[in-house]
Amino acid sequence: MIPTYEVERAFPSLVVLARLSETLQVSLDWLVFGEKAKHNELHDRELSEYFRRVDQLEARERTVVKLLLQSILKKEESDRPREKGKAA
C-alpha cells in the first residue's frame, strides 16, 4: 500500500496514519506535512512524557514547574559564556 500512497493513487485513513506515526515515532504533523510541519515535538521521549504529565497538573503546580525550568535555563545561559571564555 505504501507505494500507492507515495504516488498519491490512494490515501491512508486516519487510523493507518496514527499507526504509522506511532510505529515510526514521528508526529502526525510530520507524517502528513513532512519538513513543513511545526517542530514542537520533543526528541527525548521521557522528557516529552514528563511535559505531558505536567500539562495535566493544576495551574499552580504548572506555574511552579515553569519557574523551576526558567531558573535552570537562565543559569545554563549565564554559565555558557563563562565556559567559552575558559576554553579560549
RACORRA-V372243 format. One record per backbone hydrogen bond with DSSP energy under -0.5 kcal/mol. CO is the residue of the C=O (numbers start at 1). NH is the residue of the N-H. E is the energy in kcal/mol with one decimal. If there is no record, write none. Layout:
# RACORRA-V372243
CO_NH_E + CO_NH_E
This chain:
# RACORRA-V372243
1_4_-0.7 + 1_5_-1.5 + 2_6_-2.6 + 3_7_-1.6 + 4_9_-2.7 + 4_10_-1.4 + 5_8_-1.3 + 13_17_-2.5 + 14_18_-2.6 + 15_19_-2.1 + 16_20_-2.7 + 17_21_-2.8 + 18_22_-2.2 + 19_23_-2.8 + 20_24_-3.0 + 21_25_-0.9 + 21_26_-2.0 + 27_31_-2.3 + 28_32_-2.7 + 29_33_-3.6 + 30_34_-2.2 + 33_36_-1.6 + 34_37_-1.9 + 38_40_-0.7 + 43_45_-0.9 + 44_48_-2.5 + 45_49_-2.1 + 46_50_-2.2 + 47_51_-2.5 + 48_52_-2.1 + 49_53_-2.3 + 50_54_-2.7 + 51_55_-2.2 + 52_56_-0.5 + 53_56_-1.0 + 54_57_-1.7 + 58_62_-2.3 + 59_63_-2.3 + 60_64_-1.8 + 61_65_-2.1 + 62_66_-2.5 + 63_67_-2.6 + 64_68_-2.3 + 65_69_-2.6 + 66_70_-2.7 + 67_71_-2.3 + 68_72_-2.3 + 69_73_-2.8 + 70_74_-2.7 + 71_75_-2.1 + 72_76_-2.3 + 73_77_-2.5 + 74_78_-2.4 + 75_79_-2.0 + 76_80_-1.4 + 77_81_-0.8 + 78_82_-0.6 + 79_83_-1.9 + 80_84_-1.8 + 81_85_-2.3 + 82_86_-1.9 + 83_87_-1.5 + 84_88_-1.1
